[in-house]
Amino acid sequence: MNFGAIGNLAHRLSLVRKLPPRLVLAKIAKRLPWVDKRSVRVAEIVHSPKDLQPDRLIGFFQTQEAFLQSHGDWVPLDFAGRTVLEIGPGPLAGWGPMAVFRGAERVYGVDPDWVEGAFADPAVEAAYLKPHFEALVRTYGALMDYPTFRSRIRERLVVDRIGLADAAPGFRADIAISNSCLEHISGLQDALSALRGLCGPEARFMHLVNFGNHRNRAAPFETIYEMTPEDYRLRYGGHINLLRAPDVGRAFAGAGIDAHMVVVDRPVELAEAVAMHGYWRERYTLDEVSIRTALFVSAGARDRGTSAP
Ligand SMILES: C[S@@+](CC[C@H](N)C(=O)[O-])C[C@H]1O[C@@H](n2cnc3c(N)ncnc32)[C@H](O)[C@@H]1O
């Protein structure tokens, strides 16, 4: 009997209880081989309270840049005329529409979970893209009207259903960004080596990495530090790579990328609250295992262009 699979199933069932019923149905339908993936993804999006918040991703972006500015000499990213690569943007193309709105020349996203056509569906446009546009206007001003935004998205934004290691943007990126994605990539160093080849020599980047369990914000290290990574994967699956902050730093260095780590959130007491398995104690200091979120950013913070809108 596969006890790991049973543990994993129990975990999935416990997650299902926390979601709206129509979202659960969409998620079940997604796994059935005969269903139309696009319509299921559309249902999943329009019933997901989290995805539909029109200013959620704008808020993350602004918070991260404000944090970097208050903890160093970060100059906000300027998208005007730039080529942009986003890793793991998620089902609503992540920060891509924002980059287009702020004048990016071309934006390319890679996400293995992307469903072709779902983002352009009229239901998604009404439920998300239009409100997102209005949130962009509130935040950055009326940089363009909605028809222009819509057509620029069609012309300038491409997302491919592949992982970072296979990305082929067709340009050298001026800016590379990701939000809570690198912790999901297995074989991170190889993926980052591919990233290095896709970026121009002066490229700026900002990658937010979340080292928690992605389930419980109040106890982000619970279920991670009580066991080895192997046991974790048996019980909870391979949704996160379980690399810690120093490992991610080494993966950037090994890929030849000069990344600077800025710790955002280090709740030491929450790491201390977990009965820590020797695996973690032998390899990391308490300070290292206590990092919940960190930004990995280009070492040269200064922008080459004018300031961002
Ligand atoms: C937690 S979600 C974050 C989505 C979005 N950035 C956001 O903040 O809402 C992580 C995303 O990374 C994607 N992902 C996983 N492995 C990847 C890989 N090798 N390359 C690119 N994206 C990947 C997943 O499909 C998922 O959409």
The ligand as a Gaussian input file, in Angstrom:
#p B3LYP/6-31G(d) Opt

LIG

0 1
 C        2.195000      30.400000      -6.579000
 S        1.950000      30.527000      -8.299000
 C        2.261000      32.268000      -8.512000
 C        1.472000      32.831000      -9.641000
 C        1.583000      34.351000      -9.786000
 N        2.948000      34.747000      -9.976000
 C        0.982000      35.046000      -8.591000
 O        1.727000      35.693000      -7.846000
 O       -0.224000      34.947000      -8.387000
 C        3.408000      29.787000      -8.987000
 C        3.367000      29.657000     -10.490000
 O        4.622000      29.162000     -10.950000
 C        4.366000      28.297000     -12.034000
 N        5.528000      27.420000     -12.287000
 C        5.822000      26.234000     -11.688000
 N        6.945000      25.727000     -12.209000
 C        7.375000      26.590000     -13.155000
 C        8.482000      26.614000     -14.049000
 N        9.382000      25.610000     -14.090000
 N        8.634000      27.670000     -14.879000
 C        7.728000      28.685000     -14.858000
 N        6.663000      28.710000     -14.026000
 C        6.480000      27.682000     -13.189000
 C        3.099000      27.565000     -11.609000
 O        2.424000      26.940000     -12.683000
 C        2.290000      28.680000     -10.983000
 O        1.461000      29.333000     -11.905000

